[in-house]
Amino acid sequence: MSGLPKSCSRIFLNGIIYFGTNHGKIVAVNCSSNGLDGGPWPKYKRDNFNSGRQ
């Protein structure tokens, strides 16, 4: 993998995590996750729509 992660990662329902690097590339990593946890605040800025307070 080239470059350090620069952006917040996203986990999609298919178990792939996407993030951007400081070299301007998008990296996809396959994992065993089924997406975000079902809790009320599973990630920074609340959900995949970033609807939490800033």
Secondary structure as UniProt FT lines:
FT   STRAND          10..11
FT   TURN            13..14
FT   STRAND          16..21
FT   TURN            22..23
FT   STRAND          26..30
FT   TURN            44..45
FT   TURN            48..49
//
